[in-house]
Amino acid sequence: MLLQLSAEFDPQSDVVPWLLAQGPAAALDTFEKSAANPYIVNVERNGKIIYTWKGSGRNTCIGLYDPLNKQNEHLYTFEKDLHIISCSINNEKTLLVAVSFLQSTKEERVNQLLQPVSKCLTLVIEIHPVNNVRVLKAVDTCIRVQFLYPVANRNPFPESHLLLISEDKYIEQFHIHVVTEDHHKVVIQNSGQLPRDRVADDFIWAQWDMTEQRLFYIVPKESRNILKCVQFYPDENFNLILEASLDISLRDTGLKFVNFGYDYSQDQEMEPRSLNLQVFTSKTGSFCLCCSQAPDIPMEVTYSVSFLHKGYSKTFTVALQRTDYPQVKEVAFLNLDYYVAVYLPGHFLHLLNTQHPDLMCYNLFLTGEDARINVLHKSSIQSPFKSVVWDCCSGRMFTVRINECSLMQFLCNSKLDSDRLAALHCALLHVRNTTDLEMQIIQWISENLSTCYTFDPFQEFIIASLYWTMCPETSKLDKLLPYTSLLYWNGIIPGITCITDIISLPELKVHNCKGFWEKLTLNLECVKYAEPHLHYNNNVLRREWYKLLSDEKAEERRTTTYLRNIFENAKKVLSNLAAWNLEERLVPLFQEEDYQQRLLIGLMVAQLKDHLMRHLQYVGKMKIDQIVLDYVSKLLDLICRIMEAVWRKYSLQSCVLCLDERGSVAEFSAFHIMSRILEAANGMCMPLPPDLDNTEKNEKLKFSIFTRLPEAIGHKVSQLWNHPVNSNFIARNSVKLLLDKLRNRQHNRPVVDRLSVHVEFLPLNYLVDMLAEVEDQGLNPFEEEDNVNAKFVEETALKHTMMLLGL
């Protein structure tokens, strides 16, 4: 079970014991007790839960539960049997607004036939203490009510503001001013009609965002539907802040309210609802519209998610496999912040990555036991807050999170690359919570290097880890740093089909906003300016690195200032890294002046800095310098942590690899992983920590590595190690190959001295002259290599002789 639920509220355990302890006045009526249990009618922004129950004498009672201190509070009692369909309490707990249907008993229905009355009453009740009751609305259509709440850490409103949402397709805001009398009694000051504002008209769907105090609603306009958003502010003002044109057909779907409480009597039918539509937003600026409608094919479910912050929608179709599971009404959409979950009990669980929805391989599609969510077996499910699930049928409320243990188990058991990649990225998102999870991921990668065919797990691990580590620190950084090594994905996820459509971008009506709206604005700007091109890539870095290495070999170095700045960048990175790790590492790294790696480190710093400076004009240079320094330092540190984990996994010591004996299975496995890290780094042009120096102990380790390499690879690697023994090996090999070529050809004695300095050592002179002539005949087997010629052989032979003579 990938999603784990933790109970936040259960009427049976959190309310019923309290009711039974209140005595006969508040206790549940014994008549039809199972049908009269407490049920939730609303959840306020502060997390407090409003519920109703039938007291003794069939009175209708309203209570409030505070999940923080686990306490209940009786708010009000109607001395008759009413059906409460909506209820809300203001932040100061001085006013209660309740909406009820009055038709309950046979006697009342007979009286209503004789003297017609309104079907629905909306009442404002003073409850501090219980005092006056005022009728706000008396109509024949259904009403929903919701008090506005101030943002956290602000003073209470000078007056309370109430939203009234009518089935007659209009929304109003009432302003209720209260005053204090007799030092403690709070009463409504307005003696006449309460002042009000018209917020919306002619809508066909509305959703309340309790956390952010936003109202979303849809208005039909000719051939298209328009999604609108109204933002409410603590100073009682509100603004129409966004409009978006929708391609979703909403004809003959009826009126639908989302997150305006819950009326359990309307959810008793078993037929699927005609429309299931919800909006989810996140702190990253993601803006998703989720939609499902009644299926045309019985064993097939279709739903769509419009990523309004990206400018496209994805429509998914799932063929249901189980026929033994009871028919459900609709899929449930859950807001998990970085993911939107689509859940069909008994069938599937689909997690869609809202920040990077472009590649299907970042979505987790689960069936069977992996898709089951404990205690959620029906589809009457709402997600009123981020990571909160409300089971409307049972009245229970849960917090929901991704279970890291189950996620790792799913990763380890997955056979498809799409599942592995999606689970890997999901796990890396949660690495910030625990380092133990990172070690588990590294262990999984080290054991599955040969089973991933469409992506390199080390590349994805390094890039995605850096992305999730760095991006929360600076706004817009998530648009500029790479999050994957993949450019595209052509794989198919079994059991699900997907169609992608381009949609219109939302239009923001108010600018210079903060918080979510600022993030959304950045997302929309990135879409307009071709977001993929904003992400840093290594193509320029690779070309420049190769160019500098080529210039070095050709002895055509760039200007001293340019190279000095590059190596100064590398010095800062290595110093920064050393300051993070004061303890000696198990793996012997950072001991050598590795020219190539230091050059690459410095170049990466310079080019990443240039990239960020172009797109983060509002961020100061010192801040960008620190971001780049941390990014490259964390890259090297991450590779070191991988090596440390591998060394511990195989119980290796710092110099366990040696030349004296055959390598063990553990040594071979560690070496194989090292080679894959090298391959991953080369593929992404990422720098590596400098390797060993040339102490006697480390030389043995290096030679042991050479002896384990295939001959062709060993020859290429040997060209990179500037060491006397290695040079001697190259010179001997060169002589051997040249003489082998010479043996099959006719040639004349050399007559020209080709050395810049003549050495009075006839055997060496003869050999070098002969090699030089062979080279002239185009027989040099090393003509592709740099500086491997007759002169190189002569110099190497002299150095080797001087070493043997101790000169």
ZIHU-V425704 format. One record per helix or strand. SS is the DSSP state (h for helix, s for strand). FROM is the first residue (numbers start at 1). LEN is the number of residues. If there is no record, write none. Layout:
BEGIN
((SS | FROM | LEN) (SS | FROM | LEN))
END
This chain:
BEGIN
((s | 3 | 7) (h | 11 | 10) (h | 33 | 3) (s | 39 | 5) (s | 49 | 6) (h | 56 | 3) (s | 60 | 7) (s | 71 | 8) (s | 83 | 7) (s | 95 | 7) (h | 106 | 9) (s | 120 | 8) (s | 130 | 10) (s | 143 | 5) (s | 160 | 7) (s | 170 | 7) (s | 178 | 4) (s | 185 | 4) (s | 195 | 7) (s | 203 | 7) (s | 214 | 8) (s | 224 | 9) (s | 238 | 9) (s | 256 | 3) (h | 264 | 4) (s | 275 | 7) (s | 287 | 7) (s | 300 | 8) (s | 312 | 8) (s | 332 | 4) (s | 339 | 6) (s | 348 | 6) (h | 360 | 3) (s | 364 | 4) (h | 368 | 4) (s | 381 | 2) (s | 388 | 4) (s | 396 | 7) (h | 404 | 10) (h | 417 | 13) (h | 431 | 3) (h | 435 | 13) (h | 457 | 17) (h | 477 | 3) (s | 496 | 7) (s | 507 | 2) (h | 516 | 13) (h | 531 | 4) (h | 539 | 15) (h | 560 | 21) (h | 595 | 21) (h | 621 | 29) (h | 665 | 20) (h | 696 | 13) (h | 711 | 8) (h | 724 | 19) (h | 762 | 15) (h | 790 | 16))
END
